[in-house]
Amino acid sequence: MKPCAFCGVVAATPPVASLAQVDAPADLVHTDDDAVAFLDTKPVFPGHVLLVPREHVTTLADLPAGQVPSFFALAQRLERAVESAMDAPGSLVLINNVVSQSVPHLHLHVIPRRPKDGLRFFLGPRHPYRDPDESAEIAQRIGKVLRGDGAPKSG
């Protein structure tokens, strides 16, 4: 099995107060006891940051519930920092789970955005519901699983 590239960055990045003390295989933005943030080596735009938990987990669903609040609080701080530092009026924040996940280690992208920046990120093609009954049935099915009343996804 191929070693995890992000675990390599994490292993070389101690949770220190001063990033100047760290010689890591990435351009670090932040490091603490739970997470590491660093520049993407193949950025969509300059300032594209990746946030990874120190613990190797593959998807957001695998992140222990106790770590979710601090992970997303840091993501929120990174969003503001990237937009401010890059003088960008907005950003794209996303996580791929399995599909399109280039490294099988949970990572959250913060990508600075500007109007007419040329990024053709869109969710499409769209597949509308056949009718209101279909959308209502799907909403009920998802809600049932969320409440624990339905069978979880097998995998």
C-alpha positions in Angstrom: 0.0 0.0 0.0 1.3 3.4 -1.0 2.2 5.7 2.0 -0.2 8.6 2.7 1.3 11.8 1.5 -0.6 13.9 4.0 0.5 11.6 6.9 4.1 12.4 5.7 3.4 16.1 6.1 1.8 15.6 9.5 4.7 13.4 10.7 7.2 16.0 9.7 5.2 18.8 11.4 5.3 19.0 15.2 2.6 21.0 16.9 4.7 24.1 17.6 3.8 27.7 18.2 6.2 29.1 15.6 6.1 27.8 12.1 9.6 29.3 11.6 10.9 26.4 13.7 9.5 23.7 11.3 11.2 22.2 8.4 8.3 20.3 6.7 7.7 19.0 3.3 5.0 21.6 2.7 4.5 25.3 3.0 2.8 25.4 6.4 0.0 27.8 7.3 -0.9 26.4 10.7 -0.1 23.5 13.0 -1.5 22.5 16.3 -2.2 19.3 18.3 -5.1 18.2 16.1 -4.5 19.5 12.6 -2.1 20.9 10.0 -2.9 23.4 7.3 -0.5 23.9 4.3 -0.5 25.2 0.7 -1.7 22.8 -2.0 1.3 22.0 -4.2 -1.0 22.1 -7.3 -3.2 25.0 -6.4 -6.3 26.1 -8.2 -5.3 29.6 -7.4 -2.4 31.0 -5.2 -3.4 30.8 -1.6 -5.2 27.4 -2.0 -4.9 25.8 1.5 -5.5 22.2 2.6 -6.5 21.4 6.2 -5.9 17.9 7.4 -6.5 16.2 10.8 -3.3 14.8 12.3 -5.1 11.5 12.8 -5.3 9.5 9.5 -8.9 9.3 8.6 -10.2 8.9 5.0 -13.5 10.8 5.0 -15.4 13.3 7.0 -17.6 10.5 8.4 -14.5 8.9 9.8 -13.4 12.0 11.8 -14.2 11.3 15.5 -17.2 13.4 16.6 -15.2 15.1 19.3 -12.8 16.5 16.7 -15.4 17.9 14.4 -16.1 21.2 16.2 -12.4 22.2 16.4 -11.7 21.1 12.8 -14.5 23.2 11.5 -13.7 26.2 13.8 -10.2 26.1 12.3 -11.7 25.8 8.8 -13.7 28.9 9.4 -10.6 30.8 10.6 -8.7 29.6 7.5 -11.5 30.8 5.2 -11.3 34.3 6.7 -7.5 34.3 6.7 -7.2 33.1 3.0 -9.7 35.7 1.8 -8.0 38.5 3.8 -4.4 37.5 2.9 -5.2 37.0 -0.8 -7.4 40.1 -1.0 -10.2 37.8 -2.3 -13.9 38.7 -1.9 -14.8 35.0 -1.4 -13.7 31.4 -1.3 -14.6 27.9 -2.2 -14.6 25.5 0.8 -14.9 21.9 -0.1 -14.3 18.3 0.9 -14.3 15.3 -1.4 -15.2 12.0 0.2 -13.7 9.1 -1.8 -14.9 10.2 -5.3 -12.3 12.8 -6.6 -10.3 12.5 -3.4 -6.7 12.5 -4.7 -5.2 11.6 -1.4 -7.2 9.2 0.8 -6.8 11.3 4.0 -9.5 13.7 4.9 -8.6 17.2 3.6 -10.6 20.4 3.4 -9.8 22.8 0.6 -10.0 26.6 1.1 -9.6 28.2 -2.3 -9.7 32.0 -2.8 -12.2 33.2 -5.4 -12.8 36.3 -7.3 -15.6 37.2 -9.7 -14.9 36.1 -13.2 -11.7 34.2 -12.0 -12.3 31.6 -14.7 -12.9 28.7 -12.4 -15.6 26.5 -13.9 -16.6 24.8 -10.8 -20.2 23.9 -11.0 -22.4 21.1 -9.8 -23.7 19.6 -13.0 -25.2 18.4 -15.0 -28.2 18.7 -12.8 -30.7 15.8 -12.5 -34.0 17.2 -11.3 -36.6 15.2 -9.5 -39.3 13.7 -11.7 -42.0 15.2 -9.6 -42.7 16.4 -6.0 -43.5 12.9 -4.8 -40.0 11.7 -5.8 -38.3 14.5 -3.9 -40.5 14.0 -0.8 -39.8 10.3 -0.8 -36.0 10.9 -1.0 -36.2 13.6 1.8 -38.1 11.1 4.0 -35.5 8.3 3.2 -32.5 10.6 4.1 -34.3 11.9 7.2 -35.1 8.3 8.4 -31.4 7.3 8.1 -30.3 10.5 9.8 -32.7 9.8 12.8 -31.4 6.2 13.0 -34.7 4.7 11.9 -33.4 3.5 8.5 -30.7 1.1 7.3 -27.3 2.9 7.0 -25.5 2.9 3.8 -23.7 -0.4 3.3 -20.2 -0.2 2.1 
